[in-house]
Amino acid sequence: MYPTVIAYGKEDPKLRAVRLKQRILKELYFDKVLSCADLSLRIKKSLPIVAKTINELISEKFVTEVGQGPSSGGRRPLMYSLKPHEKLIVAVAMDQLATRIVIYDLMHNQLTEIKTIELKLDDPKALPELIKLIDSYISQSGLAKENIIGIGISMPGFVDVKKGINYSFLDAGGKSLQHYIAQKIDLPVYIDNDSCLIALAELKFGKARNKQNVMVINVAWGVGLGMILNGEIFRGHSGFAGEFSHIPTSNEGRLCSCGKRGCLETEASLVEVARKAIEGIKEGRVSSLQHDLNDHSKLPGDLVMEAANKGDQFAIELLSQAGYSIGKGLAVLIHIINPSAIILSGRGAVVGRILSASIQQSLHKYAIPRLAESTELQVSQLGSDAALIGSAALVMEYAGKAALT
């Protein structure tokens, strides 16, 4: 959040003008095309003030006029959108094993090819490698760096959004990770937990749009949770709500990365699915994975999902087991939160159909029917791009303040 400048008991006029521009940029980013009247109603400012601000944003090359909207009887209103290809956002999506990067414009157009590199977050060299990746990617894109309004980075771990620190990975010597990367690259940087940003992507552009209470499951190397309550991302008292991976679903089980036993992660993560696949092949299970797992250009978890979608019975069996465990955990969420929907998103959305069947089976066993029947289980259409989309949306949540001042 940005500090409020007070002048004689009132907010500084320049800062007030910047905040108004931020609000308009956010509305246009998330809804694409709006009239001055639409914006006036949404941000609760008068038409003359909105029109004046829109004209300023046009001169600053953020906004453009896109024609006239439908009329309800009077003059047809002028419609506005953010200007395509002018201002840019760098979106970075990190998980424990790999990092993806892409550049979007403010109209959600993808301007560069997504680049993926292997980058293990627990590697001491991960932070300098991340900075090198971002810096070189921007340079090689051929796009003007001065047009980039910010870099959004999604990452696993205990991320303190306010302090810009990840307490699990990428130690910046006790300093703000967000500020450290920003100083190295000389651009505004914003970081957040990957599951929260996947939930933000679903809320603004996906299956959770216009819904109030939704649980978004990030099926990946862990099993993350983004919580949408009353139409907003819910973070909890300390900002770390949603550690779904570490709810206890058994009394024993394998030792989890958190140091506990019985965590959902040790039964349902894609890392665990891949481990079981490799173990099963060694024990003689018949599967196309006998050959597929020799492809070292892809991660084992991805190979299992590809095999399952091609009908491999062993791969389907492994994912079904994971889905059943996830369903057991979801029964707990349904009993506590009573959400209108649960959305399977993230990397594992590509096998959402397979997971859904076993999740439903588990819910039939563990959830109270009256509650479970009112919760719709859905598979994300954003899929593995949800984290990138959420990273870009994070920048617009701050609405490019640095670019406006």
C-alpha angles and dihedrals in degrees: 000000000000124000118252114235112218121205116184091334095313134094113265109263093228092053090045090054091050091050090051091052090049091054092049092047091051093050092050093044094054097038100029101208126040139152126233088255091053091050093045091056094045099048095031097234129130121267094245092053092047092047091050092050092047090054090051091051090050090054089048089054095243098108136038135189112247104186135272129322129219118291126231091202106304135065114328110253124240112247126216137197137173112277113260121232092006108091118032141204126204110214120198124185118191131186130173093277111024143024129214128197135186140158122235132183121227092268091061093254112151106231100180138036115266109254120206125193131178107250121161110210094212091058111108088224093055096098098051089043090053092051091047091050094051094044095048093042092055092046093049094045092076089224122128112262091209089064092060110102096188152331120245118199126190117196140161122252140061100320119185102206094192096051095034093231131136107207092192104046144012102033111204094195093280091305128115107289089206093056093041093057091042091055092048095049098031095229134103111271130195125187133191142160112284096232091051091051093047087054089049090053091050091047095051103031110007145054094311094058112131091005124121109203117031136148114214114200116207103207105197140109084323127020107253131186131212113192124211112191123173089353095304137094108265116213104169130228097309096028095253103100116140104053090151093154091068103050108118112249098164138028096235130007132127123330109267126222087251090062096251131107128230097036119153089237091068090058107034113024120111088242089060092044089053092047091053090047093054091045092048093050090052089052091054105262111164111238143130084247088079086079101022095061089062088069099098093180088079132052115255093239091056091049091054091051092048091050092049092052088052090055102261104162097208092052091047090050092053094048092045089055089051091048091052091054091047089051090055089055092044090055087064091051092048092052092050104035104023092209123193091227144010114208124201105214142153127054094333094058088092088072094037093123091057094044093046094059094054093040090055090048090053093046090053088058102040108025128077104250095226090059099036093050091059092053116082117212111214138175118228121247090203092063118166091355091064093091092052092047090049092049090055091046089053090062090051091048083068088037097218097289092171090057092051098052 
